[in-house]
Amino acid sequence: MSFRLRVLGLLMLIALTATAATAWLTLRQANRQVQEAVTAGQEDISAITGKLRGYGFAHGTWDGVGPTVRALSRDTGERIQVVTETGVPLAASDPLAGRAPRLPGSQPPVLVDPRPVLRFDQDLVPRGNAKLTLVAMERYRSAAADAACLTRAGATVTVRTDQVGIPVVTTGSRPATCRVSSPDDDPRWAQDGTAALACEDVRPLAPCLQRVFNERTASVAPPRLEVSLGYQNESPPTIAAAPTVAVAVGVALATILGALLLSRAVLRPVRAITLAADGLGEGDLERRVPVTGGDEIAQLGRAFNRMADSIQAGEDRQRRLTGDIAHELRTPLANLRGYLEALRDGVVEPAPELLDSLHEEALLQQRIVDDLQVLALAEAGALTYRRSEVDLRDLLEAARTAHRAHAGTAGVTLEVDAPHPVYVTADADRLRQVIGNLVGNALRATPPGGRVTLALDPYGELAVIEVRDTGKGIPADDLPHVFDRFWRADAARGRVTGGSGLGLSIARQIVTDHQGTIDVASTVGVGTTFTIVLGARSGSAG
């Protein structure tokens, strides 16, 4: 699978997961709100029916129920329509609030029965409860008629309930047209009592007595109400899924677009690096990657270019090394071959001086080969080191002793500036090889009357060795190539300047293998200084 598809799939998975989680939380919250709204609606219905039942219970009529309906609609926010059980309209909240009336909704109406629910004494015998029902019926007839009269007269009606549950009118001022009646005024007392007594053998007794009470008081009690809430075609509380789906689709589209842009921005430089790597593998060492910006992809491009530069530089060094080796060996081998052929043909006499010269030339070629082997082993990390505690001051004194005769012949002063011994853990022979190479180069570069100084200074936990000369110096353009193989300060590559041209390369590798550094500083006409820094043994200076 391509990188672009993987990025797209990952971003889509993240987007879908985030969208699904958001949608789930949104729907869960919406469901909770709908449930709360339904619960609140049920509480509103209970409050409306309770208030209307209380009105019918207290007033004995539905006259004047309009203000109560308007107040309930205002408090609950519901549209209320009240009709009797037979379909006679009593009040509607829309006209009362000055709005156009609407048809009732499709929800079934709620029945409101204002008649009292009798409270029977469980300790009485059935006949006693029947008698209690007779009394309750007459009391309710009287109370209902009284409350209805007071309501129609515009009086304020207040009631309380007795121990059976019958309303008792307790209004303060009573109009003259409304008198209190008693059960004795009704000639149907005995008949109703007989009817009630017919329930004494029915089980259970209380529902039967309540039914008889309701039937016998239906003529004076307010009729049952049918309360309709809402209006026709009203939208029920639902969860709108369309916005959530729209948001999910929008997030998915934005994610796809972002993934395409991201993959394009990422893949363009990656594709360029891939093409450059292919070209590099096919031998096109000039191929590079165009780099802009400072992000990780740009850093990858720069790293690739540095790698390509390193490969090209290594290839160039390899070609130069091959050419340098051929150049170093071609001329002396040709000379040896010519002299040997002349000796074989009797053209040249085998004089001792000629034989010594040929032998010296052979030794020089052997030295070149040996140095190449040492350098190859050192660069491969296979050069053997015999490490021990070495006093660098003694090492510099030994180097001065070894080169004293050469310095005297060249008319150059060779001195050591090492006031204190400094100890390091190193291979003494390899370090002596490094110092000898630097001293030999310095003596060759210094004219008669000049000076070569071997200095040693402890610097904290470091040992600093300097080989300074007052020779002709090295041009600044040549300093970066000083440690290259077969490099010589003489631009003519003459052999008079001596050496195989590998000494400094070997010296740098040996110092590096000792976890040290070697640097060069030079000024033309003033002199050159080679500086070696090694890790000194703690407390070695004294």
Residue pairs with C-beta under 8 A, 6 or more apart in sequence:
3 263
3 266
3 267
3 270
4 259
4 260
4 263
4 264
4 267
7 259
7 262
7 263
7 266
8 256
8 259
8 260
8 263
11 255
11 256
11 258
11 259
11 262
12 252
12 255
12 256
12 259
14 255
15 251
15 252
15 254
15 255
16 252
18 251
19 247
19 248
19 251
19 252
20 248
22 244
22 247
23 244
23 247
23 248
26 244
27 239
27 241
27 244
30 239
30 240
31 239
34 237
34 238
34 239
37 237
38 237
41 78
44 76
44 77
44 78
45 110
45 229
47 72
47 75
47 76
48 72
48 76
48 78
48 80
48 110
48 227
48 229
49 110
49 112
49 227
51 68
51 72
52 65
52 68
52 69
52 72
52 82
52 112
52 114
52 225
52 227
53 112
53 113
53 114
55 62
55 65
55 68
55 114
56 62
56 65
56 112
56 114
56 222
56 225
57 114
57 115
57 116
57 159
57 167
58 147
58 157
58 158
58 159
58 167
59 147
59 148
59 150
59 151
59 157
59 222
60 143
60 144
60 145
60 146
60 147
60 148
60 151
60 167
60 220
60 221
60 222
61 144
61 147
61 148
61 151
61 152
61 222
62 82
62 84
62 90
62 222
62 223
62 225
63 148
63 151
63 152
64 151
65 82
65 90
65 91
66 90
66 91
66 96
69 80
69 82
69 91
69 92
69 93
69 96
70 91
70 93
70 96
70 97
72 78
72 80
72 93
73 79
73 80
73 93
73 96
73 97
74 97
78 93
78 229
78 230
79 93
79 94
79 102
79 229
79 230
79 231
80 91
80 92
80 93
80 227
80 228
80 229
81 89
81 91
81 92
81 93
81 94
81 104
81 227
81 228
81 229
82 89
82 90
82 91
82 92
82 225
82 226
82 227
82 228
83 89
83 90
83 109
83 225
83 226
83 228
84 90
84 223
84 224
84 225
84 226
85 111
85 223
85 224
85 225
85 226
86 223
88 223
90 225
92 101
94 100
94 101
94 102
94 231
95 101
102 231
102 232
103 231
103 232
104 228
104 230
104 231
104 232
105 228
105 229
105 230
105 231
105 232
105 234
106 232
107 228
107 229
107 230
109 226
109 227
109 228
110 226
110 227
110 228
110 229
111 224
111 225
111 226
111 227
112 224
112 225
112 226
112 227
113 224
114 221
114 222
114 224
114 225
115 140
115 213
115 214
115 217
115 221
116 136
116 140
116 161
116 164
116 165
116 166
116 167
117 165
117 210
118 132
118 133
118 136
118 164
118 165
118 166
118 206
118 209
118 210
118 213
119 163
119 164
119 165
120 129
120 132
120 164
120 205
120 206
120 209
121 128
121 129
121 132
124 132
126 200
126 201
126 205
127 197
127 200
129 205
129 206
129 209
130 193
130 196
130 197
130 199
130 200
130 209
131 193
131 196
132 164
133 196
133 209
133 212
133 213
134 189
134 192
134 193
134 196
135 164
135 183
136 164
136 165
136 166
136 213
137 192
137 196
137 213
137 216
137 217
138 183
138 186
138 189
138 192
139 162
139 164
139 166
139 183
140 166
140 167
140 213
140 217
140 220
140 221
141 181
141 186
141 217
141 220
142 180
142 181
142 182
142 183
143 159
143 166
143 167
143 168
143 169
144 167
144 217
144 220
144 221
144 222
145 181
145 220
146 169
146 178
146 180
146 181
147 157
147 159
147 167
147 169
148 220
148 222
149 175
149 177
149 178
150 156
150 157
150 169
150 171
150 174
150 175
150 178
151 157
153 175
153 177
153 178
155 171
155 173
155 174
155 175
155 178
156 171
156 172
157 169
157 171
158 169
158 170
158 171
159 167
159 168
159 169
159 170
160 167
160 168
160 170
161 167
161 168
162 168
183 189
192 216
195 212
195 216
196 209
196 212
196 216
199 205
199 208
199 209
199 212
202 208
214 221
265 297
266 297
269 289
269 291
269 297
269 298
269 300
269 301
270 297
272 289
272 290
272 301
273 289
273 300
273 301
273 304
275 287
276 287
276 288
276 289
276 304
276 308
277 304
279 287
280 287
280 308
280 311
285 308
285 311
285 312
285 315
286 312
287 308
288 305
288 308
289 301
289 304
289 305
290 301
291 298
291 301
291 302
291 305
292 298
317 484
317 485
320 484
320 485
320 486
321 485
321 486
324 485
324 486
324 501
325 368
325 372
325 486
327 486
327 493
328 368
328 486
328 500
328 501
329 365
329 368
332 361
332 364
332 365
333 365
335 361
336 358
336 361
336 362
339 348
339 354
339 358
340 358
342 348
343 350
348 354
364 500
367 500
368 500
368 502
371 500
371 502
371 503
371 506
372 502
374 383
374 506
375 485
375 502
375 505
375 506
375 509
377 383
378 506
378 509
378 510
378 513
379 509
381 513
383 509
383 510
383 513
385 426
385 427
385 430
385 513
385 514
386 427
386 429
387 425
387 426
387 427
388 425
388 426
388 427
388 428
389 423
389 424
389 425
389 537
390 423
390 424
390 425
390 426
390 428
390 431
391 421
391 422
391 423
392 418
392 421
392 422
392 423
392 424
392 431
392 456
392 463
392 465
392 534
393 416
393 418
393 420
393 421
393 422
393 456
394 421
395 428
395 431
395 432
395 435
396 416
396 418
396 435
396 454
396 456
396 465
397 416
397 418
398 432
399 432
399 435
399 436
399 439
399 454
400 414
400 415
400 416
400 439
400 454
402 436
403 414
403 436
403 439
403 440
403 443
404 414
406 440
406 443
407 413
407 414
407 443
407 452
410 443
410 444
410 446
410 448
411 448
411 449
412 443
412 446
412 447
412 448
412 449
412 450
412 451
412 452
413 450
413 451
413 452
414 439
414 443
414 451
414 452
414 454
415 451
415 452
415 453
415 454
416 453
416 454
416 455
416 456
417 453
417 454
417 455
417 456
418 454
418 455
418 456
420 456
420 458
420 541
420 542
421 540
421 541
421 542
422 456
422 458
422 463
422 536
422 540
422 541
423 536
423 537
423 540
424 463
424 514
424 534
424 535
424 536
424 537
424 540
425 537
426 514
426 534
427 514
430 510
430 514
431 510
431 514
433 506
433 507
433 510
434 506
434 507
434 510
434 511
434 518
434 532
435 454
435 465
435 467
437 499
437 503
437 504
437 506
437 507
438 467
438 507
438 530
439 452
439 454
439 467
440 498
440 499
440 503
441 499
441 503
441 504
442 452
442 467
442 468
442 469
442 471
442 528
442 530
443 452
443 469
444 497
444 498
445 469
445 471
445 472
445 489
445 528
446 452
446 469
446 470
446 471
446 527
447 471
447 472
450 469
450 470
450 471
451 469
451 470
452 467
452 468
452 469
452 470
453 466
453 467
453 468
453 469
454 465
454 466
454 467
455 465
455 466
455 467
455 468
456 463
456 464
456 465
456 466
457 463
457 464
457 466
458 464
458 536
458 540
458 541
459 533
461 535
461 536
461 538
462 533
462 534
462 535
462 536
463 533
463 534
463 535
463 536
463 540
464 531
464 532
464 533
465 531
465 532
465 533
465 534
466 529
466 530
466 531
466 532
467 529
467 530
467 532
468 527
468 528
468 529
469 527
469 528
469 529
470 526
470 527
471 527
471 528
472 524
472 525
473 522
473 523
473 524
473 525
473 526
473 527
473 528
474 482
474 489
474 520
474 522
474 524
474 528
475 524
476 522
476 524
478 487
478 489
479 520
479 522
481 487
482 504
482 520
483 504
483 505
483 507
483 508
483 518
483 520
484 505
485 501
485 502
485 505
486 500
486 501
486 502
487 501
487 504
488 494
488 497
488 499
488 501
489 497
490 496
490 497
507 518
508 518
511 517
511 518
511 532
511 534
512 518
514 534
515 534
515 535
516 532
516 533
516 534
516 535
517 532
517 533
518 530
518 531
518 532
518 533
519 530
519 531
520 528
520 529
520 530
520 531
521 528
521 529
521 531
522 528
522 529
